Amino acid sequence: MLNLIRGFLSKKIRNVYYSARESIGEHKRDIVVAHVEQACVGLRETKNEFEDALERFKTLVCVNETALDHKYNLLNRQYQFCCAKSEAVSNRIRAIEQVSEALFKEWESELNEYTNRNLRSHSKQQLKLARQNYARLIKSMQKAEAKIQPVLAAFKDQVLYLKHNLNAQAIAALRHEFIEIGIDISQLIRAMEQTITEASQFVAVLTEQKALPGR
């Protein structure tokens, strides 16, 4: 019951927020585009952090024992950065889902307000196209998001193991795991790049100015 109440209040708050934004000329479409663009920024930043982490892994397997403490500190900071960026990406994806749901619901409900059949039909086609592009976008984002946590978990394992085993033998034992994590991170980076491309295409469709059909 408490969860239902929280969900209801949260939805009411979002509706008030959207109404306030629209009162100053910012429509749900603009908010969706802004959230998608912000998510792209977050994905790029996260991708960059994982690329840096991958480089850390590559150099770590070749370090001298005297440099292990320094290397651990660098790797641990990299892990913390990746966690923060990954959390930001997840939050932005949730924001996109919420505002897009409100946008499509409003769009569909307003189709019946048209008096011009051609305009209503054209708007309905645009809604269908936008939904299709959104479905591809959110699926791609969720796919990239799903790859983040397993990589972070494996990343954390290596950081913890290194923390408690700062010696050259431990590094040698981890060499195989480092290589596997490097492959995982490379796949994650490719997934993020694909998602960024999908997001750019979605924004282009949603913001494209199309001529209205004739009566």
Number of C-alpha atoms within 10 A of each C-alpha: 6 7 8 9 10 11 12 12 12 12 14 12 12 15 14 12 12 18 15 13 15 14 10 8 10 13 15 21 18 18 19 22 21 14 20 24 18 17 25 24 14 22 27 19 18 24 23 15 21 26 17 15 23 22 13 17 21 15 11 19 18 12 13 12 13 11 13 19 14 9 20 19 13 14 24 19 14 19 20 14 16 23 19 11 21 23 16 17 25 19 13 20 21 15 17 22 16 14 21 20 15 17 18 17 11 12 17 14 9 12 16 10 9 12 9 10 12 14 16 16 14 13 19 15 12 16 17 14 15 17 17 12 19 22 13 16 23 20 14 20 24 16 15 22 21 13 17 24 14 13 18 19 13 15 23 17 12 20 19 12 13 21 15 9 13 17 16 18 10 14 23 12 11 15 15 12 15 21 15 12 19 22 14 17 22 16 14 22 23 13 20 24 17 15 26 23 14 21 24 15 14 24 21 12 16 19 11 9 8 8 6 10 10 7 7
